[in-house]
Amino acid sequence: KQHHARAHLIVATTAWAVRSMLEGTGRHIFFRRMPCYRHPRTMSGIKSRLSIPLRCVGALVFVLTAGLFERTREISIMPGTVERANQNKKKVTDSHSLMPGLFLPRIAVVQYTGSGGSLSEGFESAVSVMQKYAKLHGYGYYALNEKSVAMTDMNREELERFGYHKHHWRKPFYLSTLILEGKHEWLAYFDTDVVIMDPTQKLETWIDSVDVNKTHMIITDDPGGINNGIFFQKATSWSLTFNKLWWEERQALSKSGHDNWPFMSALLKSWATAHGNYSYDDECSMARSAEMESWGNFYNCYSKHLGNLGRSTHPSGCTEDFPDPCGSAYRGGSPIFATWGINKGYDFGGKNNWAPGSFSLHLAGHPDREHLLLQRSREVLEKYFSEAPVNESGPEFHHLEIAPKPALHRFGSNVISVWPISFSAPEEIWVPVVRPKTRGFAAIIPGNLSTYSYEDEDSYYAGYRTSMFAVTRKKEGWDCMRHLEIMAAGCVPYFIDLENIPPLTLQFYPKALFAEAKAIRGVSFLGDTLNPESFRVDMQLVDFDQYYDVATRILEHSRKHLTTRAMARYLIRTITKGDAQPKHVLMATNCVDDYLTDSLLHGLKKILGRNLIDFVPEARTLPTEPCVQDAAHPGAPLPEYRLNMYMDSWAASSSENFESRKGYGKGFTIWNRLSKQNEGNVDRSRVYEDITEGKFDFVILSDRLLHQPEQKKFVAHVQLFVPPNRTVVLIGGDFPAGRHELESFSKISDWIFQREIY
């Protein structure tokens, strides 16, 4: 009977395995259900009358059978394949391993890539570095998003119940899903704004330094206490329990957009549980106290209870520039281990301050995050993975999903194209995610000056960040900086006259999403464009899942297509027809503030740096009254550059000077954001000679300059020495250029870009 039972097990298991393989059920599921299955690196707890070799015969038969087919398939939890390392040959294969715990990687790197998996260039580059790092050391890699996880009715209900719209709060759900797959011993989670700066360092440096019998999670300190942008979890039942607690804390703390809060609250409860001599009764929860909605109050409460729980000594070298004094607690004998050296960033301070040689660079909340992610990722790719820098103007780098359509104008036998272009804004003003909302419509109503209650730029943006919608409309022109400022704040523009926008105007805007947002149930407009009471949101009727989904898509679209960098790349790609990036460009402007010219100047400076010369021709002859001047030097001649674009050229002199230099639009958003020392310190003394000698690949002219009588001499010089196919004209007025004007511009330039096209 015993031999018969063993034989029956072998035959039945092998038959089930072959059937599973042929039906595409998935090998990993097979091994989870097999009698010989055991968690990686875990041999204890297997109790059966059958010996281990016989219990695994079915698995061996399946391995041999599957090896004949050499089949691979994508598993439901991720969009790609699990990679494993051949340590002898130092290379990584693309096939799935056949036995969990034997051939699957011990460690897997996990990242959450957003609601749909679509990333901007900087984040995409950082993720590319992470993927190559995982491949280099034979780690598994998972790029998680809701499209890559099979959504059952049960887990979709859970996501919706606890805030389906907050995409970056879904980490505990996805991590638990991976743990239940049972393929890896450790999961190393990294946010997508982390760049691995030294790929030679292995994750085992930290994982193997802990007590494997006691530690289930490794967390990383930063100056704010704890940052869940980098942490490691062991695939154990303890981690599943912690993730469940973390998930539940999200519900209690859902008023806050800060996803570290529920994580830190779950840590407090877990630490209190692990140290039974101390009781923590959820005192830091928002559900218990409205005061905890303030980050300062929450952090003080968190630090107080960590102190009550007791600390062991911090690592040597801890400095006083860390709060309290070195971030979170360093717990001894706990399932949670806090470590230093992984999570480093600019100005983090102390042992977490980034320096050359650091393992990683975390750019959480950095105002120039997108640019730095791209720059640092390129450095790593070139240094460690022998990849040449990608051409910024080339089509493989330019992920523009929009196909801009030019307007065609015929002048006799000559047909010219007028290309669309829009205002744009510096990428640092964009919020990373849609923030929680406290009101339906923002207080500001365009045209109603009594609603302009903000005191400065920060309070102006804050009003939009906390509002679901903000009213906007056509004023003089359809294109408007207000549209950008609303979207960058994670707010939805309520475009009153959306249906009247000309088809070729605002081509870079998500007009279809605006219409979708206006149609959300519970949102209404009663007809009076200047009356705040005409704009209403009935919170009882609004589908908030729908709202946050639309708001997130608008935020992501605008960040991808309407930053100054994105608009500058579009112009470069158009005029070069996708060929090599120009090496020397001249941008000639007027001295008056101009949203189109100045926003494009900002983006081109960020891409070309000092290879772009910004120049105000004949500056000494221009009338000073319409130009923004330097109050510190009254009566001084105007400089030969756009003075209002550069902060450090004048800002240190006086507050009076600062107020005088705000210029149009109170100086918000565009101006005073470039560095005179780093980006504006160029030689303008030979501009005329360089034009004569043909040293500029392209010359860009603003329409204000073309209309200025004192600058006609310069325009004639350009027309004489620069051919039309290397001359660009920008038309930034509130109304389209007339036929006669376009014809005159076409004699100067083959590349005409216009903001308003009817």
Sequence and secondary structure as in RCSB ss.txt:
>XXXX:A:sequence
KQHHARAHLIVATTAWAVRSMLEGTGRHIFFRRMPCYRHPRTMSGIKSRLSIPLRCVGALVFVLTAGLFERTREI
SIMPGTVERANQNKKKVTDSHSLMPGLFLPRIAVVQYTGSGGSLSEGFESAVSVMQKYAKLHGYGYYALNEKSVA
MTDMNREELERFGYHKHHWRKPFYLSTLILEGKHEWLAYFDTDVVIMDPTQKLETWIDSVDVNKTHMIITDDPGG
INNGIFFQKATSWSLTFNKLWWEERQALSKSGHDNWPFMSALLKSWATAHGNYSYDDECSMARSAEMESWGNFYN
CYSKHLGNLGRSTHPSGCTEDFPDPCGSAYRGGSPIFATWGINKGYDFGGKNNWAPGSFSLHLAGHPDREHLLLQ
RSREVLEKYFSEAPVNESGPEFHHLEIAPKPALHRFGSNVISVWPISFSAPEEIWVPVVRPKTRGFAAIIPGNLS
TYSYEDEDSYYAGYRTSMFAVTRKKEGWDCMRHLEIMAAGCVPYFIDLENIPPLTLQFYPKALFAEAKAIRGVSF
LGDTLNPESFRVDMQLVDFDQYYDVATRILEHSRKHLTTRAMARYLIRTITKGDAQPKHVLMATNCVDDYLTDSL
LHGLKKILGRNLIDFVPEARTLPTEPCVQDAAHPGAPLPEYRLNMYMDSWAASSSENFESRKGYGKGFTIWNRLS
KQNEGNVDRSRVYEDITEGKFDFVILSDRLLHQPEQKKFVAHVQLFVPPNRTVVLIGGDFPAGRHELESFSKISD
WIFQREIY
>XXXX:A:secstr
 HHHHHHHHHHHHHHHHHHHHHTT  HHHHHHHSTT   TT  TT   SS HHHHTHHHHHHHHHHHHHT     
TT SS   EEETTTTEEESS  SSTTTTS SEEEEEE  SSS   HHHHHHHHHHHHHHHHHT EEEEE TTSS 
  HHHHHHHHHTTTT GGG HHHHHHHHHHHT  SEEEEE TTEEES TTS THHHHTTS TTT  EEEEEETTE
EEEEEEEEESSHHHHHHHHHHHHHHHHTTT S THHHHHHHHHHHHHHHSTTS   STT TTT GGGGSHHHHHH
HHHHHHHHH      TT  TTSSTTTSS   SSSSEEEESSSS BTT  GGGB  TT SEEE TT TTHHHHHHH
HHHHHHHHHS      TTSTTT         EEEEETTEEEEEEE    B GGGS SS    SEEE S  TT GG
G    SHHHHHHHHHTEEEEEE  SSSS  HHHHHHHHTT EEEETTGGGS TTSSTTS HHHHHHHHTSTTEEE
 S TT GGGEEE TTT  HHHHHHHHHHHHHHHHHHSBHHHHHHHHHHHHHTT S  S EEEE  SS  HHHHHH
HHHHHHHHGGGEEEE TTGGGS STTS   TTSTT    SS GGGBSTTTTTS HHHHHHT  GGGG TTSS B 
TTTTS    TTHHHHHHTT  SEEEEEHHHHH GGGHHHHHHHHHHS GGGEEEEE SSS   HHHHHHHHTT S
EEEES   
